Amino acid sequence: MGAVPAHLDLTPYAGRWVAIVRGRVAGVGLSAEEARRMAKHNRPKEEATVIFVPSNSRAEGPASPRGDEDRASPPAPMDRDP
């Protein structure tokens, strides 16, 4: 997988997974798989680098909130009885 270019500003994607192809954002999602699918749709012949963009913009480089690249989407709200 390729490295993330230093000039690429990912702050608009804080708290989301981002797929990067050739130094450009090719997909974004709430899960790594969602970002990967979007990138594959946009750039079908190329392989994306998928990273998590932390909420605090001071973190640099590929990071994962739990070291778990394929983290599922956030849990659904709990059901309540009417």
PDB file of N, CA, C and O in Angstrom, chain B, residues numbered from 101:
ATOM      1  N   MET B 101       0.831  -1.185   0.000  1.00  0.00           N
ATOM      2  CA  MET B 101       0.000   0.000   0.000  1.00  0.00           C
ATOM      3  C   MET B 101       0.868   1.237   0.000  1.00  0.00           C
ATOM      4  O   MET B 101       1.982   1.224   0.525  1.00  0.00           O
ATOM      5  N   GLY B 102       0.354   2.322  -0.596  1.00  0.00           N
ATOM      6  CA  GLY B 102       1.114   3.557  -0.676  1.00  0.00           C
ATOM      7  C   GLY B 102       1.002   4.382   0.590  1.00  0.00           C
ATOM      8  O   GLY B 102       0.130   4.165   1.432  1.00  0.00           O
ATOM      9  N   ALA B 103       1.911   5.330   0.696  1.00  0.00           N
ATOM     10  CA  ALA B 103       1.905   6.228   1.847  1.00  0.00           C
ATOM     11  C   ALA B 103       0.972   7.402   1.574  1.00  0.00           C
ATOM     12  O   ALA B 103       0.644   7.706   0.427  1.00  0.00           O
ATOM     13  N   VAL B 104       0.556   8.051   2.652  1.00  0.00           N
ATOM     14  CA  VAL B 104      -0.301   9.224   2.536  1.00  0.00           C
ATOM     15  C   VAL B 104       0.588  10.445   2.327  1.00  0.00           C
ATOM     16  O   VAL B 104       1.474  10.698   3.144  1.00  0.00           O
ATOM     17  N   PRO B 105       0.378  11.209   1.257  1.00  0.00           N
ATOM     18  CA  PRO B 105       1.207  12.391   1.015  1.00  0.00           C
ATOM     19  C   PRO B 105       1.059  13.411   2.141  1.00  0.00           C
ATOM     20  O   PRO B 105      -0.033  13.601   2.678  1.00  0.00           O
ATOM     21  N   ALA B 106       2.163  14.062   2.491  1.00  0.00           N
ATOM     22  CA  ALA B 106       2.157  15.036   3.583  1.00  0.00           C
ATOM     23  C   ALA B 106       1.280  16.240   3.264  1.00  0.00           C
ATOM     24  O   ALA B 106       0.733  16.857   4.178  1.00  0.00           O
ATOM     25  N   HIS B 107       1.136  16.587   1.994  1.00  0.00           N
ATOM     26  CA  HIS B 107       0.349  17.764   1.614  1.00  0.00           C
ATOM     27  C   HIS B 107      -1.158  17.530   1.669  1.00  0.00           C
ATOM     28  O   HIS B 107      -1.930  18.483   1.560  1.00  0.00           O
ATOM     29  N   LEU B 108      -1.588  16.294   1.834  1.00  0.00           N
ATOM     30  CA  LEU B 108      -3.005  15.961   1.799  1.00  0.00           C
ATOM     31  C   LEU B 108      -3.671  16.337   3.121  1.00  0.00           C
ATOM     32  O   LEU B 108      -3.339  15.774   4.163  1.00  0.00           O
ATOM     33  N   ASP B 109      -4.603  17.278   3.085  1.00  0.00           N
ATOM     34  CA  ASP B 109      -5.315  17.728   4.283  1.00  0.00           C
ATOM     35  C   ASP B 109      -6.537  16.842   4.494  1.00  0.00           C
ATOM     36  O   ASP B 109      -7.500  16.906   3.730  1.00  0.00           O
ATOM     37  N   LEU B 110      -6.491  16.021   5.531  1.00  0.00           N
ATOM     38  CA  LEU B 110      -7.592  15.104   5.808  1.00  0.00           C
ATOM     39  C   LEU B 110      -8.499  15.594   6.935  1.00  0.00           C
ATOM     40  O   LEU B 110      -9.395  14.861   7.355  1.00  0.00           O
ATOM     41  N   THR B 111      -8.294  16.801   7.429  1.00  0.00           N
ATOM     42  CA  THR B 111      -9.111  17.294   8.545  1.00  0.00           C
ATOM     43  C   THR B 111     -10.609  17.315   8.247  1.00  0.00           C
ATOM     44  O   THR B 111     -11.393  17.123   9.177  1.00  0.00           O
ATOM     45  N   PRO B 112     -11.060  17.537   7.003  1.00  0.00           N
ATOM     46  CA  PRO B 112     -12.508  17.484   6.762  1.00  0.00           C
ATOM     47  C   PRO B 112     -13.102  16.085   6.982  1.00  0.00           C
ATOM     48  O   PRO B 112     -14.319  15.941   7.096  1.00  0.00           O
ATOM     49  N   TYR B 113     -12.253  15.068   7.040  1.00  0.00           N
ATOM     50  CA  TYR B 113     -12.710  13.691   7.177  1.00  0.00           C
ATOM     51  C   TYR B 113     -12.513  13.151   8.593  1.00  0.00           C
ATOM     52  O   TYR B 113     -12.534  11.937   8.794  1.00  0.00           O
ATOM     53  N   ALA B 114     -12.323  14.019   9.564  1.00  0.00           N
ATOM     54  CA  ALA B 114     -12.073  13.600  10.950  1.00  0.00           C
ATOM     55  C   ALA B 114     -13.180  12.667  11.435  1.00  0.00           C
ATOM     56  O   ALA B 114     -14.368  12.940  11.264  1.00  0.00           O
ATOM     57  N   GLY B 115     -12.756  11.557  12.044  1.00  0.00           N
ATOM     58  CA  GLY B 115     -13.702  10.577  12.568  1.00  0.00           C
ATOM     59  C   GLY B 115     -14.216   9.603  11.524  1.00  0.00           C
ATOM     60  O   GLY B 115     -15.112   8.810  11.810  1.00  0.00           O
ATOM     61  N   ARG B 116     -13.667   9.649  10.324  1.00  0.00           N
ATOM     62  CA  ARG B 116     -14.109   8.755   9.245  1.00  0.00           C
ATOM     63  C   ARG B 116     -12.929   7.975   8.673  1.00  0.00           C
ATOM     64  O   ARG B 116     -11.768   8.310   8.905  1.00  0.00           O
ATOM     65  N   TRP B 117     -13.254   6.935   7.927  1.00  0.00           N
ATOM     66  CA  TRP B 117     -12.264   6.153   7.195  1.00  0.00           C
ATOM     67  C   TRP B 117     -12.122   6.754   5.804  1.00  0.00           C
ATOM     68  O   TRP B 117     -13.116   7.139   5.188  1.00  0.00           O
ATOM     69  N   VAL B 118     -10.902   6.837   5.312  1.00  0.00           N
ATOM     70  CA  VAL B 118     -10.616   7.454   4.020  1.00  0.00           C
ATOM     71  C   VAL B 118      -9.788   6.486   3.183  1.00  0.00           C
ATOM     72  O   VAL B 118      -8.825   5.892   3.669  1.00  0.00           O
ATOM     73  N   ALA B 119     -10.175   6.336   1.921  1.00  0.00           N
ATOM     74  CA  ALA B 119      -9.421   5.513   0.972  1.00  0.00           C
ATOM     75  C   ALA B 119      -8.667   6.449   0.036  1.00  0.00           C
ATOM     76  O   ALA B 119      -9.259   7.343  -0.570  1.00  0.00           O
ATOM     77  N   ILE B 120      -7.363   6.240  -0.077  1.00  0.00           N
ATOM     78  CA  ILE B 120      -6.511   7.113  -0.878  1.00  0.00           C
ATOM     79  C   ILE B 120      -5.923   6.329  -2.045  1.00  0.00           C
ATOM     80  O   ILE B 120      -5.392   5.232  -1.875  1.00  0.00           O
ATOM     81  N   VAL B 121      -6.031   6.920  -3.235  1.00  0.00           N
ATOM     82  CA  VAL B 121      -5.466   6.337  -4.450  1.00  0.00           C
ATOM     83  C   VAL B 121      -4.651   7.423  -5.142  1.00  0.00           C
ATOM     84  O   VAL B 121      -5.162   8.506  -5.429  1.00  0.00           O
ATOM     85  N   ARG B 122      -3.386   7.128  -5.408  1.00  0.00           N
ATOM     86  CA  ARG B 122      -2.488   8.067  -6.095  1.00  0.00           C
ATOM     87  C   ARG B 122      -2.480   9.451  -5.449  1.00  0.00           C
ATOM     88  O   ARG B 122      -2.476  10.470  -6.140  1.00  0.00           O
ATOM     89  N   GLY B 123      -2.477   9.474  -4.122  1.00  0.00           N
ATOM     90  CA  GLY B 123      -2.365  10.737  -3.411  1.00  0.00           C
ATOM     91  C   GLY B 123      -3.631  11.561  -3.342  1.00  0.00           C
ATOM     92  O   GLY B 123      -3.591  12.733  -2.965  1.00  0.00           O
ATOM     93  N   ARG B 124      -4.764  10.960  -3.705  1.00  0.00           N
ATOM     94  CA  ARG B 124      -6.040  11.675  -3.673  1.00  0.00           C
ATOM     95  C   ARG B 124      -7.081  10.844  -2.947  1.00  0.00           C
ATOM     96  O   ARG B 124      -7.023   9.614  -2.963  1.00  0.00           O
ATOM     97  N   VAL B 125      -8.033  11.512  -2.312  1.00  0.00           N
ATOM     98  CA  VAL B 125      -9.118  10.814  -1.627  1.00  0.00           C
ATOM     99  C   VAL B 125     -10.045  10.231  -2.688  1.00  0.00           C
ATOM    100  O   VAL B 125     -10.580  10.955  -3.527  1.00  0.00           O
ATOM    101  N   ALA B 126     -10.227   8.908  -2.637  1.00  0.00           N
ATOM    102  CA  ALA B 126     -11.071   8.229  -3.614  1.00  0.00           C
ATOM    103  C   ALA B 126     -12.343   7.683  -2.987  1.00  0.00           C
ATOM    104  O   ALA B 126     -13.275   7.306  -3.697  1.00  0.00           O
ATOM    105  N   GLY B 127     -12.387   7.637  -1.656  1.00  0.00           N
ATOM    106  CA  GLY B 127     -13.568   7.134  -0.975  1.00  0.00           C
ATOM    107  C   GLY B 127     -13.540   7.488   0.495  1.00  0.00           C
ATOM    108  O   GLY B 127     -12.471   7.609   1.093  1.00  0.00           O
ATOM    109  N   VAL B 128     -14.724   7.655   1.081  1.00  0.00           N
ATOM    110  CA  VAL B 128     -14.864   8.004   2.493  1.00  0.00           C
ATOM    111  C   VAL B 128     -16.016   7.195   3.051  1.00  0.00           C
ATOM    112  O   VAL B 128     -17.006   6.960   2.357  1.00  0.00           O
ATOM    113  N   GLY B 129     -15.898   6.765   4.308  1.00  0.00           N
ATOM    114  CA  GLY B 129     -16.995   6.032   4.916  1.00  0.00           C
ATOM    115  C   GLY B 129     -16.883   5.969   6.422  1.00  0.00           C
ATOM    116  O   GLY B 129     -15.872   6.360   7.005  1.00  0.00           O
ATOM    117  N   LEU B 130     -17.938   5.469   7.042  1.00  0.00           N
ATOM    118  CA  LEU B 130     -17.945   5.291   8.491  1.00  0.00           C
ATOM    119  C   LEU B 130     -17.249   3.999   8.891  1.00  0.00           C
ATOM    120  O   LEU B 130     -16.986   3.775  10.073  1.00  0.00           O
ATOM    121  N   SER B 131     -16.949   3.143   7.909  1.00  0.00           N
ATOM    122  CA  SER B 131     -16.172   1.926   8.164  1.00  0.00           C
ATOM    123  C   SER B 131     -15.096   1.819   7.087  1.00  0.00           C
ATOM    124  O   SER B 131     -15.185   2.445   6.031  1.00  0.00           O
ATOM    125  N   ALA B 132     -14.089   1.022   7.375  1.00  0.00           N
ATOM    126  CA  ALA B 132     -13.014   0.820   6.402  1.00  0.00           C
ATOM    127  C   ALA B 132     -13.562   0.194   5.124  1.00  0.00           C
ATOM    128  O   ALA B 132     -13.162   0.569   4.022  1.00  0.00           O
ATOM    129  N   GLU B 133     -14.469  -0.750   5.271  1.00  0.00           N
ATOM    130  CA  GLU B 133     -15.032  -1.426   4.105  1.00  0.00           C
ATOM    131  C   GLU B 133     -15.851  -0.469   3.239  1.00  0.00           C
ATOM    132  O   GLU B 133     -15.804  -0.547   2.012  1.00  0.00           O
ATOM    133  N   GLU B 134     -16.596   0.427   3.872  1.00  0.00           N
ATOM    134  CA  GLU B 134     -17.384   1.409   3.117  1.00  0.00           C
ATOM    135  C   GLU B 134     -16.470   2.326   2.296  1.00  0.00           C
ATOM    136  O   GLU B 134     -16.752   2.598   1.129  1.00  0.00           O
ATOM    137  N   ALA B 135     -15.389   2.797   2.896  1.00  0.00           N
ATOM    138  CA  ALA B 135     -14.436   3.650   2.181  1.00  0.00           C
ATOM    139  C   ALA B 135     -13.774   2.875   1.044  1.00  0.00           C
ATOM    140  O   ALA B 135     -13.589   3.409  -0.049  1.00  0.00           O
ATOM    141  N   ARG B 136     -13.417   1.612   1.303  1.00  0.00           N
ATOM    142  CA  ARG B 136     -12.782   0.774   0.283  1.00  0.00           C
ATOM    143  C   ARG B 136     -13.726   0.537  -0.900  1.00  0.00           C
ATOM    144  O   ARG B 136     -13.306   0.596  -2.055  1.00  0.00           O
ATOM    145  N   ARG B 137     -15.007   0.267  -0.604  1.00  0.00           N
ATOM    146  CA  ARG B 137     -15.991   0.048  -1.675  1.00  0.00           C
ATOM    147  C   ARG B 137     -16.175   1.301  -2.528  1.00  0.00           C
ATOM    148  O   ARG B 137     -16.248   1.219  -3.754  1.00  0.00           O
ATOM    149  N   MET B 138     -16.248   2.460  -1.874  1.00  0.00           N
ATOM    150  CA  MET B 138     -16.418   3.712  -2.611  1.00  0.00           C
ATOM    151  C   MET B 138     -15.212   3.964  -3.521  1.00  0.00           C
ATOM    152  O   MET B 138     -15.369   4.386  -4.667  1.00  0.00           O
ATOM    153  N   ALA B 139     -14.013   3.703  -3.004  1.00  0.00           N
ATOM    154  CA  ALA B 139     -12.806   3.888  -3.811  1.00  0.00           C
ATOM    155  C   ALA B 139     -12.796   2.921  -4.992  1.00  0.00           C
ATOM    156  O   ALA B 139     -12.401   3.294  -6.096  1.00  0.00           O
ATOM    157  N   LYS B 140     -13.226   1.687  -4.767  1.00  0.00           N
ATOM    158  CA  LYS B 140     -13.258   0.696  -5.847  1.00  0.00           C
ATOM    159  C   LYS B 140     -14.259   1.107  -6.918  1.00  0.00           C
ATOM    160  O   LYS B 140     -14.037   0.877  -8.107  1.00  0.00           O
ATOM    161  N   HIS B 141     -15.354   1.712  -6.493  1.00  0.00           N
ATOM    162  CA  HIS B 141     -16.350   2.209  -7.443  1.00  0.00           C
ATOM    163  C   HIS B 141     -15.774   3.369  -8.266  1.00  0.00           C
ATOM    164  O   HIS B 141     -15.965   3.433  -9.480  1.00  0.00           O
ATOM    165  N   ASN B 142     -15.071   4.277  -7.592  1.00  0.00           N
ATOM    166  CA  ASN B 142     -14.512   5.458  -8.258  1.00  0.00           C
ATOM    167  C   ASN B 142     -13.260   5.158  -9.071  1.00  0.00           C
ATOM    168  O   ASN B 142     -13.040   5.769 -10.116  1.00  0.00           O
ATOM    169  N   ARG B 143     -12.441   4.225  -8.602  1.00  0.00           N
ATOM    170  CA  ARG B 143     -11.173   3.875  -9.267  1.00  0.00           C
ATOM    171  C   ARG B 143     -11.063   2.346  -9.328  1.00  0.00           C
ATOM    172  O   ARG B 143     -10.247   1.767  -8.611  1.00  0.00           O
ATOM    173  N   PRO B 144     -11.864   1.680 -10.167  1.00  0.00           N
ATOM    174  CA  PRO B 144     -11.960   0.213 -10.150  1.00  0.00           C
ATOM    175  C   PRO B 144     -10.675  -0.549 -10.445  1.00  0.00           C
ATOM    176  O   PRO B 144     -10.528  -1.685  -9.994  1.00  0.00           O
ATOM    177  N   LYS B 145      -9.746   0.034 -11.181  1.00  0.00           N
ATOM    178  CA  LYS B 145      -8.527  -0.691 -11.545  1.00  0.00           C
ATOM    179  C   LYS B 145      -7.383  -0.476 -10.572  1.00  0.00           C
ATOM    180  O   LYS B 145      -6.308  -1.052 -10.739  1.00  0.00           O
ATOM    181  N   GLU B 146      -7.607   0.354  -9.547  1.00  0.00           N
ATOM    182  CA  GLU B 146      -6.519   0.687  -8.634  1.00  0.00           C
ATOM    183  C   GLU B 146      -6.831   0.237  -7.213  1.00  0.00           C
ATOM    184  O   GLU B 146      -7.993   0.137  -6.818  1.00  0.00           O
ATOM    185  N   GLU B 147      -5.779  -0.030  -6.459  1.00  0.00           N
ATOM    186  CA  GLU B 147      -5.898  -0.469  -5.066  1.00  0.00           C
ATOM    187  C   GLU B 147      -5.729   0.740  -4.148  1.00  0.00           C
ATOM    188  O   GLU B 147      -4.813   1.543  -4.327  1.00  0.00           O
ATOM    189  N   ALA B 148      -6.613   0.860  -3.172  1.00  0.00           N
ATOM    190  CA  ALA B 148      -6.596   2.014  -2.269  1.00  0.00           C
ATOM    191  C   ALA B 148      -5.882   1.696  -0.963  1.00  0.00           C
ATOM    192  O   ALA B 148      -5.843   0.550  -0.515  1.00  0.00           O
ATOM    193  N   THR B 149      -5.323   2.736  -0.370  1.00  0.00           N
ATOM    194  CA  THR B 149      -4.801   2.677   0.991  1.00  0.00           C
ATOM    195  C   THR B 149      -5.904   3.228   1.880  1.00  0.00           C
ATOM    196  O   THR B 149      -6.350   4.359   1.682  1.00  0.00           O
ATOM    197  N   VAL B 150      -6.353   2.443   2.860  1.00  0.00           N
ATOM    198  CA  VAL B 150      -7.455   2.866   3.724  1.00  0.00           C
ATOM    199  C   VAL B 150      -6.911   3.190   5.104  1.00  0.00           C
ATOM    200  O   VAL B 150      -6.216   2.382   5.720  1.00  0.00           O
ATOM    201  N   ILE B 151      -7.239   4.391   5.584  1.00  0.00           N
ATOM    202  CA  ILE B 151      -6.782   4.829   6.903  1.00  0.00           C
ATOM    203  C   ILE B 151      -7.942   5.446   7.672  1.00  0.00           C
ATOM    204  O   ILE B 151      -8.935   5.874   7.084  1.00  0.00           O
ATOM    205  N   PHE B 152      -7.803   5.485   8.992  1.00  0.00           N
ATOM    206  CA  PHE B 152      -8.774   6.175   9.839  1.00  0.00           C
ATOM    207  C   PHE B 152      -8.219   7.552  10.154  1.00  0.00           C
ATOM    208  O   PHE B 152      -7.052   7.685  10.521  1.00  0.00           O
ATOM    209  N   VAL B 153      -9.050   8.576  10.013  1.00  0.00           N
ATOM    210  CA  VAL B 153      -8.640   9.943  10.337  1.00  0.00           C
ATOM    211  C   VAL B 153      -9.173  10.244  11.734  1.00  0.00           C
ATOM    212  O   VAL B 153     -10.383  10.366  11.924  1.00  0.00           O
ATOM    213  N   PRO B 154      -8.283  10.364  12.707  1.00  0.00           N
ATOM    214  CA  PRO B 154      -8.733  10.606  14.080  1.00  0.00           C
ATOM    215  C   PRO B 154      -9.434  11.959  14.217  1.00  0.00           C
ATOM    216  O   PRO B 154      -9.231  12.862  13.406  1.00  0.00           O
ATOM    217  N   SER B 155     -10.249  12.078  15.241  1.00  0.00           N
ATOM    218  CA  SER B 155     -10.975  13.328  15.481  1.00  0.00           C
ATOM    219  C   SER B 155     -10.037  14.477  15.800  1.00  0.00           C
ATOM    220  O   SER B 155     -10.305  15.619  15.425  1.00  0.00           O
ATOM    221  N   ASN B 156      -8.926  14.187  16.496  1.00  0.00           N
ATOM    222  CA  ASN B 156      -7.962  15.258  16.771  1.00  0.00           C
ATOM    223  C   ASN B 156      -7.005  15.334  15.596  1.00  0.00           C
ATOM    224  O   ASN B 156      -6.375  14.336  15.247  1.00  0.00           O
ATOM    225  N   SER B 157      -6.887  16.485  14.990  1.00  0.00           N
ATOM    226  CA  SER B 157      -6.107  16.642  13.762  1.00  0.00           C
ATOM    227  C   SER B 157      -4.604  16.628  13.993  1.00  0.00           C
ATOM    228  O   SER B 157      -3.837  16.704  13.033  1.00  0.00           O
ATOM    229  N   ARG B 158      -4.162  16.533  15.250  1.00  0.00           N
ATOM    230  CA  ARG B 158      -2.725  16.528  15.523  1.00  0.00           C
ATOM    231  C   ARG B 158      -2.073  15.192  15.196  1.00  0.00           C
ATOM    232  O   ARG B 158      -0.859  15.131  15.004  1.00  0.00           O
ATOM    233  N   ALA B 159      -2.853  14.128  15.129  1.00  0.00           N
ATOM    234  CA  ALA B 159      -2.283  12.816  14.822  1.00  0.00           C
ATOM    235  C   ALA B 159      -1.861  12.785  13.359  1.00  0.00           C
ATOM    236  O   ALA B 159      -2.538  13.350  12.499  1.00  0.00           O
ATOM    237  N   GLU B 160      -0.752  12.130  13.082  1.00  0.00           N
ATOM    238  CA  GLU B 160      -0.253  12.063  11.715  1.00  0.00           C
ATOM    239  C   GLU B 160      -0.124  10.618  11.270  1.00  0.00           C
ATOM    240  O   GLU B 160       0.076   9.717  12.084  1.00  0.00           O
ATOM    241  N   GLY B 161      -0.242  10.415   9.979  1.00  0.00           N
ATOM    242  CA  GLY B 161      -0.027   9.108   9.390  1.00  0.00           C
ATOM    243  C   GLY B 161      -1.204   8.177   9.601  1.00  0.00           C
ATOM    244  O   GLY B 161      -2.178   8.535  10.262  1.00  0.00           O
ATOM    245  N   PRO B 162      -1.112   6.963   9.031  1.00  0.00           N
ATOM    246  CA  PRO B 162      -2.180   5.996   9.167  1.00  0.00           C
ATOM    247  C   PRO B 162      -2.406   5.655  10.629  1.00  0.00           C
ATOM    248  O   PRO B 162      -1.470   5.354  11.368  1.00  0.00           O
ATOM    249  N   ALA B 163      -3.650   5.709  11.022  1.00  0.00           N
ATOM    250  CA  ALA B 163      -3.990   5.402  12.404  1.00  0.00           C
ATOM    251  C   ALA B 163      -5.331   4.705  12.438  1.00  0.00           C
ATOM    252  O   ALA B 163      -6.173   4.899  11.561  1.00  0.00           O
ATOM    253  N   SER B 164      -5.512   3.918  13.428  1.00  0.00           N
ATOM    254  CA  SER B 164      -6.760   3.219  13.635  1.00  0.00           C
ATOM    255  C   SER B 164      -7.148   3.409  15.090  1.00  0.00           C
ATOM    256  O   SER B 164      -6.282   3.368  15.964  1.00  0.00           O
ATOM    257  N   PRO B 165      -8.422   3.613  15.372  1.00  0.00           N
ATOM    258  CA  PRO B 165      -8.815   3.875  16.752  1.00  0.00           C
ATOM    259  C   PRO B 165      -8.483   2.727  17.690  1.00  0.00           C
ATOM    260  O   PRO B 165      -8.205   2.951  18.869  1.00  0.00           O
ATOM    261  N   ARG B 166      -8.510   1.497  17.180  1.00  0.00           N
ATOM    262  CA  ARG B 166      -8.200   0.342  18.016  1.00  0.00           C
ATOM    263  C   ARG B 166      -7.208  -0.591  17.340  1.00  0.00           C
ATOM    264  O   ARG B 166      -7.039  -1.732  17.770  1.00  0.00           O
ATOM    265  N   GLY B 167      -6.558  -0.124  16.301  1.00  0.00           N
ATOM    266  CA  GLY B 167      -5.658  -1.001  15.559  1.00  0.00           C
ATOM    267  C   GLY B 167      -6.435  -2.019  14.746  1.00  0.00           C
ATOM    268  O   GLY B 167      -5.893  -3.056  14.363  1.00  0.00           O
ATOM    269  N   ASP B 168      -7.698  -1.731  14.481  1.00  0.00           N
ATOM    270  CA  ASP B 168      -8.599  -2.663  13.822  1.00  0.00           C
ATOM    271  C   ASP B 168      -9.084  -2.031  12.521  1.00  0.00           C
ATOM    272  O   ASP B 168     -10.097  -1.332  12.516  1.00  0.00           O
ATOM    273  N   GLU B 169      -8.377  -2.267  11.423  1.00  0.00           N
ATOM    274  CA  GLU B 169      -8.681  -1.601  10.161  1.00  0.00           C
ATOM    275  C   GLU B 169     -10.100  -1.857   9.679  1.00  0.00           C
ATOM    276  O   GLU B 169     -10.713  -0.970   9.084  1.00  0.00           O
ATOM    277  N   ASP B 170     -10.627  -3.024   9.915  1.00  0.00           N
ATOM    278  CA  ASP B 170     -11.950  -3.352   9.403  1.00  0.00           C
ATOM    279  C   ASP B 170     -13.032  -3.206  10.464  1.00  0.00           C
ATOM    280  O   ASP B 170     -13.942  -4.031  10.554  1.00  0.00           O
ATOM    281  N   ARG B 171     -12.929  -2.170  11.253  1.00  0.00           N
ATOM    282  CA  ARG B 171     -13.919  -1.901  12.290  1.00  0.00           C
ATOM    283  C   ARG B 171     -15.290  -1.739  11.650  1.00  0.00           C
ATOM    284  O   ARG B 171     -15.425  -1.134  10.587  1.00  0.00           O
ATOM    285  N   ALA B 172     -16.285  -2.277  12.300  1.00  0.00           N
ATOM    286  CA  ALA B 172     -17.648  -2.159  11.800  1.00  0.00           C
ATOM    287  C   ALA B 172     -18.163  -0.743  12.024  1.00  0.00           C
ATOM    288  O   ALA B 172     -17.550   0.049  12.740  1.00  0.00           O
ATOM    289  N   SER B 173     -19.286  -0.440  11.407  1.00  0.00           N
ATOM    290  CA  SER B 173     -19.923   0.855  11.609  1.00  0.00           C
ATOM    291  C   SER B 173     -20.300   1.015  13.071  1.00  0.00           C
ATOM    292  O   SER B 173     -20.402   0.025  13.796  1.00  0.00           O
ATOM    293  N   PRO B 174     -20.511   2.258  13.518  1.00  0.00           N
ATOM    294  CA  PRO B 174     -20.904   2.465  14.909  1.00  0.00           C
ATOM    295  C   PRO B 174     -22.171   1.680  15.222  1.00  0.00           C
ATOM    296  O   PRO B 174     -23.002   1.470  14.339  1.00  0.00           O
ATOM    297  N   PRO B 175     -22.327   1.245  16.471  1.00  0.00           N
ATOM    298  CA  PRO B 175     -23.503   0.450  16.816  1.00  0.00           C
ATOM    299  C   PRO B 175     -24.786   1.247  16.624  1.00  0.00           C
ATOM    300  O   PRO B 175     -24.809   2.467  16.786  1.00  0.00           O
ATOM    301  N   ALA B 176     -25.844   0.538  16.279  1.00  0.00           N
ATOM    302  CA  ALA B 176     -27.145   1.175  16.101  1.00  0.00           C
ATOM    303  C   ALA B 176     -27.691   1.588  17.465  1.00  0.00           C
ATOM    304  O   ALA B 176     -27.348   0.979  18.479  1.00  0.00           O
ATOM    305  N   PRO B 177     -28.536   2.616  17.499  1.00  0.00           N
ATOM    306  CA  PRO B 177     -29.126   3.019  18.777  1.00  0.00           C
ATOM    307  C   PRO B 177     -29.922   1.872  19.378  1.00  0.00           C
ATOM    308  O   PRO B 177     -30.471   1.035  18.663  1.00  0.00           O
ATOM    309  N   MET B 178     -29.974   1.849  20.696  1.00  0.00           N
ATOM    310  CA  MET B 178     -30.703   0.779  21.379  1.00  0.00           C
ATOM    311  C   MET B 178     -32.196   0.945  21.129  1.00  0.00           C
ATOM    312  O   MET B 178     -32.718   2.060  21.115  1.00  0.00           O
ATOM    313  N   ASP B 179     -32.874  -0.186  20.930  1.00  0.00           N
ATOM    314  CA  ASP B 179     -34.331  -0.150  20.749  1.00  0.00           C
ATOM    315  C   ASP B 179     -34.992   0.143  22.084  1.00  0.00           C
ATOM    316  O   ASP B 179     -34.542  -0.310  23.136  1.00  0.00           O
ATOM    317  N   ARG B 180     -36.056   0.902  22.019  1.00  0.00           N
ATOM    318  CA  ARG B 180     -36.811   1.220  23.230  1.00  0.00           C
ATOM    319  C   ARG B 180     -38.235   0.741  23.064  1.00  0.00           C
ATOM    320  O   ARG B 180     -38.811   0.816  21.979  1.00  0.00           O
ATOM    321  N   ASP B 181     -38.790   0.254  24.140  1.00  0.00           N
ATOM    322  CA  ASP B 181     -40.192  -0.150  24.116  1.00  0.00           C
ATOM    323  C   ASP B 181     -41.060   1.096  24.185  1.00  0.00           C
ATOM    324  O   ASP B 181     -40.774   2.000  24.970  1.00  0.00           O
ATOM    325  N   PRO B 182     -42.125   1.161  23.369  1.00  0.00           N
ATOM    326  CA  PRO B 182     -42.981   2.360  23.382  1.00  0.00           C
ATOM    327  C   PRO B 182     -43.767   2.528  24.649  1.00  0.00           C
ATOM    328  O   PRO B 182     -44.521   3.492  24.785  1.00  0.00           O
TER     329      PRO B 182
END
